[in-house]
Amino acid sequence: MPYFIILSNLTDEGRRTIKQKPERIVEVNKEIEAMGVKVHKQYALLGMYDFVNIVEAPDNETVMKMSVELGSRGSVTMTTLPAIPVEEFIKKIK
């Protein structure tokens, strides 16, 4: 299955939610998995983005639906990047 990198920033509302209920992060990960997107790794960041997730999904459409669902809540903005493992990249360019 394809991998994706999701860079996200919390909105003011999202920051309030996380401050009041930090475990909400884990709850959202479970919701994401129920949408067919497996969270492999997640890191909180300092700098331009608040979080980075490395996820796996069956296709672009599944990730798109997840992105629209989470974005429509008003607590996060996301940038999603398809990712190709280097080994696969090397095979494809040969």
PDB file of N, CA, C and O in Angstrom:
ATOM      1  N   MET A   1       0.839  -1.188   0.000  1.00  0.00           N
ATOM      2  CA  MET A   1       0.000   0.000   0.000  1.00  0.00           C
ATOM      3  C   MET A   1       0.880   1.245   0.000  1.00  0.00           C
ATOM      4  O   MET A   1       1.983   1.232   0.546  1.00  0.00           O
ATOM      5  N   PRO A   2       0.396   2.302  -0.604  1.00  0.00           N
ATOM      6  CA  PRO A   2       1.159   3.550  -0.668  1.00  0.00           C
ATOM      7  C   PRO A   2       1.321   4.218   0.707  1.00  0.00           C
ATOM      8  O   PRO A   2       0.485   4.088   1.601  1.00  0.00           O
ATOM      9  N   TYR A   3       2.436   4.934   0.819  1.00  0.00           N
ATOM     10  CA  TYR A   3       2.728   5.715   2.020  1.00  0.00           C
ATOM     11  C   TYR A   3       2.498   7.194   1.729  1.00  0.00           C
ATOM     12  O   TYR A   3       2.611   7.650   0.591  1.00  0.00           O
ATOM     13  N   PHE A   4       2.176   7.926   2.785  1.00  0.00           N
ATOM     14  CA  PHE A   4       1.968   9.363   2.692  1.00  0.00           C
ATOM     15  C   PHE A   4       2.582  10.032   3.915  1.00  0.00           C
ATOM     16  O   PHE A   4       2.582   9.476   5.014  1.00  0.00           O
ATOM     17  N   ILE A   5       3.099  11.223   3.704  1.00  0.00           N
ATOM     18  CA  ILE A   5       3.588  12.065   4.792  1.00  0.00           C
ATOM     19  C   ILE A   5       2.536  13.152   4.980  1.00  0.00           C
ATOM     20  O   ILE A   5       2.158  13.832   4.026  1.00  0.00           O
ATOM     21  N   ILE A   6       2.072  13.310   6.201  1.00  0.00           N
ATOM     22  CA  ILE A   6       1.080  14.346   6.490  1.00  0.00           C
ATOM     23  C   ILE A   6       1.709  15.338   7.467  1.00  0.00           C
ATOM     24  O   ILE A   6       2.043  14.994   8.601  1.00  0.00           O
ATOM     25  N   LEU A   7       1.861  16.564   7.003  1.00  0.00           N
ATOM     26  CA  LEU A   7       2.351  17.659   7.837  1.00  0.00           C
ATOM     27  C   LEU A   7       1.138  18.451   8.287  1.00  0.00           C
ATOM     28  O   LEU A   7       0.321  18.858   7.462  1.00  0.00           O
ATOM     29  N   SER A   8       1.014  18.674   9.587  1.00  0.00           N
ATOM     30  CA  SER A   8      -0.196  19.343  10.057  1.00  0.00           C
ATOM     31  C   SER A   8       0.103  20.454  11.051  1.00  0.00           C
ATOM     32  O   SER A   8       1.103  20.439  11.769  1.00  0.00           O
ATOM     33  N   ASN A   9      -0.804  21.411  11.058  1.00  0.00           N
ATOM     34  CA  ASN A   9      -0.774  22.523  12.009  1.00  0.00           C
ATOM     35  C   ASN A   9      -2.120  22.608  12.695  1.00  0.00           C
ATOM     36  O   ASN A   9      -3.167  22.506  12.057  1.00  0.00           O
ATOM     37  N   LEU A  10      -2.078  22.796  13.996  1.00  0.00           N
ATOM     38  CA  LEU A  10      -3.298  22.996  14.755  1.00  0.00           C
ATOM     39  C   LEU A  10      -3.790  24.420  14.559  1.00  0.00           C
ATOM     40  O   LEU A  10      -2.993  25.354  14.466  1.00  0.00           O
ATOM     41  N   THR A  11      -5.091  24.581  14.497  1.00  0.00           N
ATOM     42  CA  THR A  11      -5.684  25.917  14.515  1.00  0.00           C
ATOM     43  C   THR A  11      -5.771  26.347  15.982  1.00  0.00           C
ATOM     44  O   THR A  11      -5.419  25.575  16.874  1.00  0.00           O
ATOM     45  N   ASP A  12      -6.234  27.561  16.231  1.00  0.00           N
ATOM     46  CA  ASP A  12      -6.427  28.005  17.616  1.00  0.00           C
ATOM     47  C   ASP A  12      -7.356  27.042  18.354  1.00  0.00           C
ATOM     48  O   ASP A  12      -7.108  26.678  19.503  1.00  0.00           O
ATOM     49  N   GLU A  13      -8.420  26.639  17.679  1.00  0.00           N
ATOM     50  CA  GLU A  13      -9.361  25.689  18.284  1.00  0.00           C
ATOM     51  C   GLU A  13      -8.682  24.357  18.595  1.00  0.00           C
ATOM     52  O   GLU A  13      -8.905  23.773  19.656  1.00  0.00           O
ATOM     53  N   GLY A  14      -7.856  23.882  17.671  1.00  0.00           N
ATOM     54  CA  GLY A  14      -7.124  22.633  17.876  1.00  0.00           C
ATOM     55  C   GLY A  14      -6.163  22.711  19.047  1.00  0.00           C
ATOM     56  O   GLY A  14      -6.040  21.755  19.814  1.00  0.00           O
ATOM     57  N   ARG A  15      -5.479  23.840  19.195  1.00  0.00           N
ATOM     58  CA  ARG A  15      -4.562  24.014  20.329  1.00  0.00           C
ATOM     59  C   ARG A  15      -5.323  24.001  21.656  1.00  0.00           C
ATOM     60  O   ARG A  15      -4.860  23.419  22.637  1.00  0.00           O
ATOM     61  N   ARG A  16      -6.486  24.641  21.679  1.00  0.00           N
ATOM     62  CA  ARG A  16      -7.301  24.635  22.905  1.00  0.00           C
ATOM     63  C   ARG A  16      -7.719  23.204  23.257  1.00  0.00           C
ATOM     64  O   ARG A  16      -7.659  22.793  24.416  1.00  0.00           O
ATOM     65  N   THR A  17      -8.137  22.465  22.246  1.00  0.00           N
ATOM     66  CA  THR A  17      -8.559  21.076  22.471  1.00  0.00           C
ATOM     67  C   THR A  17      -7.414  20.239  23.024  1.00  0.00           C
ATOM     68  O   THR A  17      -7.598  19.502  23.992  1.00  0.00           O
ATOM     69  N   ILE A  18      -6.239  20.346  22.420  1.00  0.00           N
ATOM     70  CA  ILE A  18      -5.080  19.551  22.857  1.00  0.00           C
ATOM     71  C   ILE A  18      -4.644  19.960  24.262  1.00  0.00           C
ATOM     72  O   ILE A  18      -4.248  19.111  25.061  1.00  0.00           O
ATOM     73  N   LYS A  19      -4.712  21.227  24.558  1.00  0.00           N
ATOM     74  CA  LYS A  19      -4.329  21.681  25.900  1.00  0.00           C
ATOM     75  C   LYS A  19      -5.277  21.099  26.951  1.00  0.00           C
ATOM     76  O   LYS A  19      -4.839  20.661  28.015  1.00  0.00           O
ATOM     77  N   GLN A  20      -6.579  21.097  26.647  1.00  0.00           N
ATOM     78  CA  GLN A  20      -7.567  20.587  27.592  1.00  0.00           C
ATOM     79  C   GLN A  20      -7.588  19.059  27.649  1.00  0.00           C
ATOM     80  O   GLN A  20      -7.867  18.468  28.692  1.00  0.00           O
ATOM     81  N   LYS A  21      -7.285  18.427  26.501  1.00  0.00           N
ATOM     82  CA  LYS A  21      -7.410  16.972  26.416  1.00  0.00           C
ATOM     83  C   LYS A  21      -6.333  16.409  25.483  1.00  0.00           C
ATOM     84  O   LYS A  21      -6.625  16.077  24.334  1.00  0.00           O
ATOM     85  N   PRO A  22      -5.086  16.299  25.969  1.00  0.00           N
ATOM     86  CA  PRO A  22      -3.992  15.831  25.099  1.00  0.00           C
ATOM     87  C   PRO A  22      -4.231  14.445  24.488  1.00  0.00           C
ATOM     88  O   PRO A  22      -3.746  14.156  23.394  1.00  0.00           O
ATOM     89  N   GLU A  23      -4.969  13.599  25.188  1.00  0.00           N
ATOM     90  CA  GLU A  23      -5.228  12.258  24.662  1.00  0.00           C
ATOM     91  C   GLU A  23      -6.106  12.283  23.412  1.00  0.00           C
ATOM     92  O   GLU A  23      -6.296  11.249  22.772  1.00  0.00           O
ATOM     93  N   ARG A  24      -6.636  13.435  23.065  1.00  0.00           N
ATOM     94  CA  ARG A  24      -7.427  13.575  21.834  1.00  0.00           C
ATOM     95  C   ARG A  24      -6.602  13.174  20.615  1.00  0.00           C
ATOM     96  O   ARG A  24      -7.146  12.689  19.623  1.00  0.00           O
ATOM     97  N   ILE A  25      -5.290  13.378  20.692  1.00  0.00           N
ATOM     98  CA  ILE A  25      -4.398  12.996  19.587  1.00  0.00           C
ATOM     99  C   ILE A  25      -4.552  11.507  19.287  1.00  0.00           C
ATOM    100  O   ILE A  25      -4.687  11.119  18.127  1.00  0.00           O
ATOM    101  N   VAL A  26      -4.532  10.675  20.326  1.00  0.00           N
ATOM    102  CA  VAL A  26      -4.650   9.225  20.149  1.00  0.00           C
ATOM    103  C   VAL A  26      -6.048   8.862  19.653  1.00  0.00           C
ATOM    104  O   VAL A  26      -6.199   7.959  18.831  1.00  0.00           O
ATOM    105  N   GLU A  27      -7.062   9.555  20.145  1.00  0.00           N
ATOM    106  CA  GLU A  27      -8.433   9.308  19.690  1.00  0.00           C
ATOM    107  C   GLU A  27      -8.568   9.585  18.192  1.00  0.00           C
ATOM    108  O   GLU A  27      -9.202   8.815  17.470  1.00  0.00           O
ATOM    109  N   VAL A  28      -7.972  10.684  17.729  1.00  0.00           N
ATOM    110  CA  VAL A  28      -8.029  11.016  16.300  1.00  0.00           C
ATOM    111  C   VAL A  28      -7.306   9.952  15.490  1.00  0.00           C
ATOM    112  O   VAL A  28      -7.769   9.583  14.410  1.00  0.00           O
ATOM    113  N   ASN A  29      -6.172   9.448  15.991  1.00  0.00           N
ATOM    114  CA  ASN A  29      -5.463   8.387  15.273  1.00  0.00           C
ATOM    115  C   ASN A  29      -6.351   7.166  15.085  1.00  0.00           C
ATOM    116  O   ASN A  29      -6.320   6.532  14.031  1.00  0.00           O
ATOM    117  N   LYS A  30      -7.143   6.830  16.103  1.00  0.00           N
ATOM    118  CA  LYS A  30      -8.068   5.691  15.980  1.00  0.00           C
ATOM    119  C   LYS A  30      -9.149   5.989  14.934  1.00  0.00           C
ATOM    120  O   LYS A  30      -9.540   5.105  14.172  1.00  0.00           O
ATOM    121  N   GLU A  31      -9.624   7.228  14.902  1.00  0.00           N
ATOM    122  CA  GLU A  31     -10.613   7.614  13.897  1.00  0.00           C
ATOM    123  C   GLU A  31     -10.015   7.513  12.495  1.00  0.00           C
ATOM    124  O   GLU A  31     -10.676   7.051  11.565  1.00  0.00           O
ATOM    125  N   ILE A  32      -8.772   7.943  12.348  1.00  0.00           N
ATOM    126  CA  ILE A  32      -8.077   7.865  11.056  1.00  0.00           C
ATOM    127  C   ILE A  32      -7.978   6.406  10.620  1.00  0.00           C
ATOM    128  O   ILE A  32      -8.234   6.083   9.460  1.00  0.00           O
ATOM    129  N   GLU A  33      -7.611   5.535  11.541  1.00  0.00           N
ATOM    130  CA  GLU A  33      -7.478   4.112  11.193  1.00  0.00           C
ATOM    131  C   GLU A  33      -8.828   3.523  10.786  1.00  0.00           C
ATOM    132  O   GLU A  33      -8.883   2.666   9.903  1.00  0.00           O
ATOM    133  N   ALA A  34      -9.911   3.968  11.413  1.00  0.00           N
ATOM    134  CA  ALA A  34     -11.250   3.501  11.034  1.00  0.00           C
ATOM    135  C   ALA A  34     -11.620   3.948   9.620  1.00  0.00           C
ATOM    136  O   ALA A  34     -12.485   3.345   8.986  1.00  0.00           O
ATOM    137  N   MET A  35     -10.963   5.012   9.121  1.00  0.00           N
ATOM    138  CA  MET A  35     -11.192   5.498   7.755  1.00  0.00           C
ATOM    139  C   MET A  35     -10.341   4.748   6.736  1.00  0.00           C
ATOM    140  O   MET A  35     -10.413   5.037   5.542  1.00  0.00           O
ATOM    141  N   GLY A  36      -9.529   3.779   7.194  1.00  0.00           N
ATOM    142  CA  GLY A  36      -8.705   2.992   6.293  1.00  0.00           C
ATOM    143  C   GLY A  36      -7.292   3.511   6.113  1.00  0.00           C
ATOM    144  O   GLY A  36      -6.593   3.097   5.189  1.00  0.00           O
ATOM    145  N   VAL A  37      -6.858   4.422   6.992  1.00  0.00           N
ATOM    146  CA  VAL A  37      -5.510   4.996   6.918  1.00  0.00           C
ATOM    147  C   VAL A  37      -4.742   4.547   8.156  1.00  0.00           C
ATOM    148  O   VAL A  37      -5.106   4.903   9.277  1.00  0.00           O
ATOM    149  N   LYS A  38      -3.681   3.766   7.955  1.00  0.00           N
ATOM    150  CA  LYS A  38      -2.890   3.251   9.079  1.00  0.00           C
ATOM    151  C   LYS A  38      -1.791   4.245   9.442  1.00  0.00           C
ATOM    152  O   LYS A  38      -0.985   4.633   8.596  1.00  0.00           O
ATOM    153  N   VAL A  39      -1.771   4.649  10.705  1.00  0.00           N
ATOM    154  CA  VAL A  39      -0.732   5.559  11.203  1.00  0.00           C
ATOM    155  C   VAL A  39       0.471   4.714  11.617  1.00  0.00           C
ATOM    156  O   VAL A  39       0.382   3.911  12.546  1.00  0.00           O
ATOM    157  N   HIS A  40       1.602   4.899  10.920  1.00  0.00           N
ATOM    158  CA  HIS A  40       2.818   4.160  11.260  1.00  0.00           C
ATOM    159  C   HIS A  40       3.642   4.896  12.306  1.00  0.00           C
ATOM    160  O   HIS A  40       4.109   4.292  13.271  1.00  0.00           O
ATOM    161  N   LYS A  41       3.817   6.176  12.121  1.00  0.00           N
ATOM    162  CA  LYS A  41       4.608   6.991  13.052  1.00  0.00           C
ATOM    163  C   LYS A  41       3.969   8.359  13.152  1.00  0.00           C
ATOM    164  O   LYS A  41       3.353   8.850  12.207  1.00  0.00           O
ATOM    165  N   GLN A  42       4.130   8.964  14.322  1.00  0.00           N
ATOM    166  CA  GLN A  42       3.635  10.322  14.521  1.00  0.00           C
ATOM    167  C   GLN A  42       4.606  11.034  15.453  1.00  0.00           C
ATOM    168  O   GLN A  42       5.020  10.503  16.483  1.00  0.00           O
ATOM    169  N   TYR A  43       4.954  12.251  15.056  1.00  0.00           N
ATOM    170  CA  TYR A  43       5.871  13.054  15.860  1.00  0.00           C
ATOM    171  C   TYR A  43       5.305  14.450  16.045  1.00  0.00           C
ATOM    172  O   TYR A  43       4.760  15.041  15.114  1.00  0.00           O
ATOM    173  N   ALA A  44       5.440  14.966  17.253  1.00  0.00           N
ATOM    174  CA  ALA A  44       5.162  16.382  17.507  1.00  0.00           C
ATOM    175  C   ALA A  44       6.426  17.137  17.114  1.00  0.00           C
ATOM    176  O   ALA A  44       7.536  16.674  17.380  1.00  0.00           O
ATOM    177  N   LEU A  45       6.264  18.287  16.487  1.00  0.00           N
ATOM    178  CA  LEU A  45       7.399  19.036  15.949  1.00  0.00           C
ATOM    179  C   LEU A  45       7.494  20.429  16.563  1.00  0.00           C
ATOM    180  O   LEU A  45       6.533  20.960  17.119  1.00  0.00           O
ATOM    181  N   LEU A  46       8.669  20.988  16.442  1.00  0.00           N
ATOM    182  CA  LEU A  46       8.892  22.400  16.709  1.00  0.00           C
ATOM    183  C   LEU A  46       9.224  23.029  15.367  1.00  0.00           C
ATOM    184  O   LEU A  46       9.961  22.436  14.580  1.00  0.00           O
ATOM    185  N   GLY A  47       8.707  24.195  15.092  1.00  0.00           N
ATOM    186  CA  GLY A  47       9.002  24.843  13.812  1.00  0.00           C
ATOM    187  C   GLY A  47       7.754  25.113  13.015  1.00  0.00           C
ATOM    188  O   GLY A  47       6.711  25.456  13.571  1.00  0.00           O
ATOM    189  N   MET A  48       7.860  24.957  11.694  1.00  0.00           N
ATOM    190  CA  MET A  48       6.769  25.315  10.775  1.00  0.00           C
ATOM    191  C   MET A  48       5.515  24.473  10.955  1.00  0.00           C
ATOM    192  O   MET A  48       4.411  24.950  10.695  1.00  0.00           O
ATOM    193  N   TYR A  49       5.667  23.232  11.395  1.00  0.00           N
ATOM    194  CA  TYR A  49       4.534  22.320  11.531  1.00  0.00           C
ATOM    195  C   TYR A  49       4.440  21.833  12.969  1.00  0.00           C
ATOM    196  O   TYR A  49       5.438  21.797  13.689  1.00  0.00           O
ATOM    197  N   ASP A  50       3.240  21.462  13.379  1.00  0.00           N
ATOM    198  CA  ASP A  50       3.022  20.950  14.728  1.00  0.00           C
ATOM    199  C   ASP A  50       3.206  19.440  14.820  1.00  0.00           C
ATOM    200  O   ASP A  50       3.669  18.926  15.839  1.00  0.00           O
ATOM    201  N   PHE A  51       2.842  18.728  13.749  1.00  0.00           N
ATOM    202  CA  PHE A  51       2.950  17.273  13.732  1.00  0.00           C
ATOM    203  C   PHE A  51       3.350  16.782  12.351  1.00  0.00           C
ATOM    204  O   PHE A  51       3.086  17.435  11.341  1.00  0.00           O
ATOM    205  N   VAL A  52       3.996  15.609  12.326  1.00  0.00           N
ATOM    206  CA  VAL A  52       4.217  14.873  11.087  1.00  0.00           C
ATOM    207  C   VAL A  52       3.752  13.444  11.334  1.00  0.00           C
ATOM    208  O   VAL A  52       4.087  12.832  12.349  1.00  0.00           O
ATOM    209  N   ASN A  53       2.980  12.930  10.397  1.00  0.00           N
ATOM    210  CA  ASN A  53       2.521  11.546  10.450  1.00  0.00           C
ATOM    211  C   ASN A  53       3.023  10.816   9.216  1.00  0.00           C
ATOM    212  O   ASN A  53       3.018  11.357   8.110  1.00  0.00           O
ATOM    213  N   ILE A  54       3.447   9.601   9.420  1.00  0.00           N
ATOM    214  CA  ILE A  54       3.762   8.713   8.314  1.00  0.00           C
ATOM    215  C   ILE A  54       2.651   7.676   8.316  1.00  0.00           C
ATOM    216  O   ILE A  54       2.497   6.909   9.265  1.00  0.00           O
ATOM    217  N   VAL A  55       1.879   7.668   7.231  1.00  0.00           N
ATOM    218  CA  VAL A  55       0.703   6.808   7.164  1.00  0.00           C
ATOM    219  C   VAL A  55       0.732   5.952   5.913  1.00  0.00           C
ATOM    220  O   VAL A  55       1.492   6.199   4.977  1.00  0.00           O
ATOM    221  N   GLU A  56      -0.112   4.946   5.929  1.00  0.00           N
ATOM    222  CA  GLU A  56      -0.263   4.041   4.791  1.00  0.00           C
ATOM    223  C   GLU A  56      -1.749   3.957   4.477  1.00  0.00           C
ATOM    224  O   GLU A  56      -2.574   3.852   5.384  1.00  0.00           O
ATOM    225  N   ALA A  57      -2.087   4.002   3.208  1.00  0.00           N
ATOM    226  CA  ALA A  57      -3.485   3.936   2.793  1.00  0.00           C
ATOM    227  C   ALA A  57      -3.576   3.210   1.451  1.00  0.00           C
ATOM    228  O   ALA A  57      -2.597   3.154   0.707  1.00  0.00           O
ATOM    229  N   PRO A  58      -4.737   2.661   1.146  1.00  0.00           N
ATOM    230  CA  PRO A  58      -4.862   1.925  -0.109  1.00  0.00           C
ATOM    231  C   PRO A  58      -4.739   2.787  -1.360  1.00  0.00           C
ATOM    232  O   PRO A  58      -4.322   2.299  -2.411  1.00  0.00           O
ATOM    233  N   ASP A  59      -5.104   4.086  -1.253  1.00  0.00           N
ATOM    234  CA  ASP A  59      -5.065   4.927  -2.452  1.00  0.00           C
ATOM    235  C   ASP A  59      -5.191   6.400  -2.068  1.00  0.00           C
ATOM    236  O   ASP A  59      -5.461   6.738  -0.915  1.00  0.00           O
ATOM    237  N   ASN A  60      -4.991   7.262  -3.054  1.00  0.00           N
ATOM    238  CA  ASN A  60      -5.092   8.710  -2.845  1.00  0.00           C
ATOM    239  C   ASN A  60      -6.474   9.117  -2.350  1.00  0.00           C
ATOM    240  O   ASN A  60      -6.603  10.007  -1.509  1.00  0.00           O
ATOM    241  N   GLU A  61      -7.495   8.468  -2.870  1.00  0.00           N
ATOM    242  CA  GLU A  61      -8.863   8.842  -2.516  1.00  0.00           C
ATOM    243  C   GLU A  61      -9.136   8.647  -1.030  1.00  0.00           C
ATOM    244  O   GLU A  61      -9.813   9.466  -0.410  1.00  0.00           O
ATOM    245  N   THR A  62      -8.614   7.570  -0.459  1.00  0.00           N
ATOM    246  CA  THR A  62      -8.804   7.305   0.969  1.00  0.00           C
ATOM    247  C   THR A  62      -8.161   8.400   1.806  1.00  0.00           C
ATOM    248  O   THR A  62      -8.750   8.874   2.777  1.00  0.00           O
ATOM    249  N   VAL A  63      -6.961   8.799   1.430  1.00  0.00           N
ATOM    250  CA  VAL A  63      -6.267   9.865   2.157  1.00  0.00           C
ATOM    251  C   VAL A  63      -6.988  11.191   1.954  1.00  0.00           C
ATOM    252  O   VAL A  63      -7.080  11.996   2.881  1.00  0.00           O
ATOM    253  N   MET A  64      -7.494  11.423   0.758  1.00  0.00           N
ATOM    254  CA  MET A  64      -8.230  12.653   0.474  1.00  0.00           C
ATOM    255  C   MET A  64      -9.481  12.748   1.355  1.00  0.00           C
ATOM    256  O   MET A  64      -9.753  13.802   1.931  1.00  0.00           O
ATOM    257  N   LYS A  65     -10.236  11.664   1.461  1.00  0.00           N
ATOM    258  CA  LYS A  65     -11.431  11.657   2.301  1.00  0.00           C
ATOM    259  C   LYS A  65     -11.076  11.920   3.758  1.00  0.00           C
ATOM    260  O   LYS A  65     -11.767  12.679   4.438  1.00  0.00           O
ATOM    261  N   MET A  66     -10.003  11.300   4.241  1.00  0.00           N
ATOM    262  CA  MET A  66      -9.549  11.517   5.612  1.00  0.00           C
ATOM    263  C   MET A  66      -9.185  12.977   5.816  1.00  0.00           C
ATOM    264  O   MET A  66      -9.553  13.573   6.828  1.00  0.00           O
ATOM    265  N   SER A  67      -8.472  13.550   4.875  1.00  0.00           N
ATOM    266  CA  SER A  67      -8.049  14.944   4.956  1.00  0.00           C
ATOM    267  C   SER A  67      -9.243  15.893   4.995  1.00  0.00           C
ATOM    268  O   SER A  67      -9.265  16.835   5.788  1.00  0.00           O
ATOM    269  N   VAL A  68     -10.228  15.648   4.144  1.00  0.00           N
ATOM    270  CA  VAL A  68     -11.426  16.496   4.117  1.00  0.00           C
ATOM    271  C   VAL A  68     -12.195  16.366   5.430  1.00  0.00           C
ATOM    272  O   VAL A  68     -12.651  17.363   5.990  1.00  0.00           O
ATOM    273  N   GLU A  69     -12.336  15.140   5.913  1.00  0.00           N
ATOM    274  CA  GLU A  69     -13.055  14.917   7.175  1.00  0.00           C
ATOM    275  C   GLU A  69     -12.380  15.663   8.332  1.00  0.00           C
ATOM    276  O   GLU A  69     -13.038  16.398   9.069  1.00  0.00           O
ATOM    277  N   LEU A  70     -11.073  15.472   8.487  1.00  0.00           N
ATOM    278  CA  LEU A  70     -10.378  16.139   9.600  1.00  0.00           C
ATOM    279  C   LEU A  70     -10.338  17.650   9.403  1.00  0.00           C
ATOM    280  O   LEU A  70     -10.539  18.401  10.358  1.00  0.00           O
ATOM    281  N   GLY A  71     -10.084  18.103   8.190  1.00  0.00           N
ATOM    282  CA  GLY A  71     -10.019  19.531   7.914  1.00  0.00           C
ATOM    283  C   GLY A  71     -11.345  20.233   8.146  1.00  0.00           C
ATOM    284  O   GLY A  71     -11.373  21.395   8.552  1.00  0.00           O
ATOM    285  N   SER A  72     -12.447  19.534   7.889  1.00  0.00           N
ATOM    286  CA  SER A  72     -13.766  20.149   8.046  1.00  0.00           C
ATOM    287  C   SER A  72     -14.124  20.407   9.508  1.00  0.00           C
ATOM    288  O   SER A  72     -15.071  21.140   9.793  1.00  0.00           O
ATOM    289  N   ARG A  73     -13.389  19.822  10.418  1.00  0.00           N
ATOM    290  CA  ARG A  73     -13.660  20.003  11.850  1.00  0.00           C
ATOM    291  C   ARG A  73     -13.150  21.350  12.366  1.00  0.00           C
ATOM    292  O   ARG A  73     -13.583  21.826  13.416  1.00  0.00           O
ATOM    293  N   GLY A  74     -12.228  21.958  11.619  1.00  0.00           N
ATOM    294  CA  GLY A  74     -11.726  23.272  11.989  1.00  0.00           C
ATOM    295  C   GLY A  74     -10.616  23.287  13.019  1.00  0.00           C
ATOM    296  O   GLY A  74     -10.267  24.352  13.528  1.00  0.00           O
ATOM    297  N   SER A  75     -10.050  22.124  13.341  1.00  0.00           N
ATOM    298  CA  SER A  75      -9.009  22.082  14.370  1.00  0.00           C
ATOM    299  C   SER A  75      -7.604  21.867  13.821  1.00  0.00           C
ATOM    300  O   SER A  75      -6.623  21.960  14.560  1.00  0.00           O
ATOM    301  N   VAL A  76      -7.507  21.577  12.520  1.00  0.00           N
ATOM    302  CA  VAL A  76      -6.202  21.274  11.944  1.00  0.00           C
ATOM    303  C   VAL A  76      -6.192  21.622  10.452  1.00  0.00           C
ATOM    304  O   VAL A  76      -7.215  21.535   9.773  1.00  0.00           O
ATOM    305  N   THR A  77      -5.025  22.014   9.964  1.00  0.00           N
ATOM    306  CA  THR A  77      -4.793  22.143   8.526  1.00  0.00           C
ATOM    307  C   THR A  77      -3.685  21.164   8.173  1.00  0.00           C
ATOM    308  O   THR A  77      -2.779  20.931   8.972  1.00  0.00           O
ATOM    309  N   MET A  78      -3.756  20.591   6.974  1.00  0.00           N
ATOM    310  CA  MET A  78      -2.803  19.544   6.600  1.00  0.00           C
ATOM    311  C   MET A  78      -2.228  19.749   5.210  1.00  0.00           C
ATOM    312  O   MET A  78      -2.873  20.298   4.316  1.00  0.00           O
ATOM    313  N   THR A  79      -1.002  19.294   5.060  1.00  0.00           N
ATOM    314  CA  THR A  79      -0.354  19.153   3.764  1.00  0.00           C
ATOM    315  C   THR A  79       0.002  17.681   3.635  1.00  0.00           C
ATOM    316  O   THR A  79       0.696  17.127   4.487  1.00  0.00           O
ATOM    317  N   THR A  80      -0.475  17.049   2.568  1.00  0.00           N
ATOM    318  CA  THR A  80      -0.262  15.616   2.386  1.00  0.00           C
ATOM    319  C   THR A  80       0.638  15.384   1.184  1.00  0.00           C
ATOM    320  O   THR A  80       0.426  15.944   0.109  1.00  0.00           O
ATOM    321  N   LEU A  81       1.643  14.549   1.389  1.00  0.00           N
ATOM    322  CA  LEU A  81       2.618  14.247   0.345  1.00  0.00           C
ATOM    323  C   LEU A  81       2.696  12.743   0.125  1.00  0.00           C
ATOM    324  O   LEU A  81       2.935  12.004   1.080  1.00  0.00           O
ATOM    325  N   PRO A  82       2.501  12.262  -1.110  1.00  0.00           N
ATOM    326  CA  PRO A  82       2.721  10.843  -1.368  1.00  0.00           C
ATOM    327  C   PRO A  82       4.211  10.545  -1.207  1.00  0.00           C
ATOM    328  O   PRO A  82       5.057  11.360  -1.575  1.00  0.00           O
ATOM    329  N   ALA A  83       4.522   9.383  -0.660  1.00  0.00           N
ATOM    330  CA  ALA A  83       5.925   9.020  -0.420  1.00  0.00           C
ATOM    331  C   ALA A  83       6.218   7.656  -1.043  1.00  0.00           C
ATOM    332  O   ALA A  83       5.407   6.735  -0.965  1.00  0.00           O
ATOM    333  N   ILE A  84       7.377   7.548  -1.654  1.00  0.00           N
ATOM    334  CA  ILE A  84       7.817   6.293  -2.264  1.00  0.00           C
ATOM    335  C   ILE A  84       9.077   5.845  -1.539  1.00  0.00           C
ATOM    336  O   ILE A  84      10.043   6.606  -1.475  1.00  0.00           O
ATOM    337  N   PRO A  85       9.098   4.626  -0.988  1.00  0.00           N
ATOM    338  CA  PRO A  85      10.325   4.134  -0.356  1.00  0.00           C
ATOM    339  C   PRO A  85      11.487   4.186  -1.353  1.00  0.00           C
ATOM    340  O   PRO A  85      11.312   3.914  -2.540  1.00  0.00           O
ATOM    341  N   VAL A  86      12.651   4.531  -0.863  1.00  0.00           N
ATOM    342  CA  VAL A  86      13.816   4.711  -1.732  1.00  0.00           C
ATOM    343  C   VAL A  86      14.102   3.451  -2.544  1.00  0.00           C
ATOM    344  O   VAL A  86      14.451   3.541  -3.721  1.00  0.00           O
ATOM    345  N   GLU A  87      13.958   2.284  -1.929  1.00  0.00           N
ATOM    346  CA  GLU A  87      14.212   1.034  -2.656  1.00  0.00           C
ATOM    347  C   GLU A  87      13.281   0.897  -3.862  1.00  0.00           C
ATOM    348  O   GLU A  87      13.702   0.490  -4.944  1.00  0.00           O
ATOM    349  N   GLU A  88      12.028   1.237  -3.656  1.00  0.00           N
ATOM    350  CA  GLU A  88      11.053   1.179  -4.760  1.00  0.00           C
ATOM    351  C   GLU A  88      11.372   2.234  -5.817  1.00  0.00           C
ATOM    352  O   GLU A  88      11.260   1.970  -7.014  1.00  0.00           O
ATOM    353  N   PHE A  89      11.762   3.408  -5.385  1.00  0.00           N
ATOM    354  CA  PHE A  89      12.147   4.478  -6.301  1.00  0.00           C
ATOM    355  C   PHE A  89      13.295   4.033  -7.205  1.00  0.00           C
ATOM    356  O   PHE A  89      13.257   4.231  -8.419  1.00  0.00           O
ATOM    357  N   ILE A  90      14.308   3.433  -6.601  1.00  0.00           N
ATOM    358  CA  ILE A  90      15.466   2.975  -7.373  1.00  0.00           C
ATOM    359  C   ILE A  90      15.044   1.927  -8.404  1.00  0.00           C
ATOM    360  O   ILE A  90      15.481   1.979  -9.554  1.00  0.00           O
ATOM    361  N   LYS A  91      14.196   0.976  -8.001  1.00  0.00           N
ATOM    362  CA  LYS A  91      13.722  -0.048  -8.941  1.00  0.00           C
ATOM    363  C   LYS A  91      12.974   0.576 -10.108  1.00  0.00           C
ATOM    364  O   LYS A  91      13.141   0.150 -11.251  1.00  0.00           O
ATOM    365  N   LYS A  92      12.165   1.562  -9.837  1.00  0.00           N
ATOM    366  CA  LYS A  92      11.335   2.171 -10.889  1.00  0.00           C
ATOM    367  C   LYS A  92      12.139   3.015 -11.863  1.00  0.00           C
ATOM    368  O   LYS A  92      11.746   3.135 -13.024  1.00  0.00           O
ATOM    369  N   ILE A  93      13.244   3.602 -11.438  1.00  0.00           N
ATOM    370  CA  ILE A  93      14.010   4.439 -12.370  1.00  0.00           C
ATOM    371  C   ILE A  93      15.031   3.643 -13.165  1.00  0.00           C
ATOM    372  O   ILE A  93      15.637   4.178 -14.094  1.00  0.00           O
ATOM    373  N   LYS A  94      15.235   2.382 -12.823  1.00  0.00           N
ATOM    374  CA  LYS A  94      16.168   1.551 -13.604  1.00  0.00           C
ATOM    375  C   LYS A  94      15.575   1.134 -14.908  1.00  0.00           C
ATOM    376  O   LYS A  94      16.224   0.434 -15.685  1.00  0.00           O
TER     377      LYS A  94
END
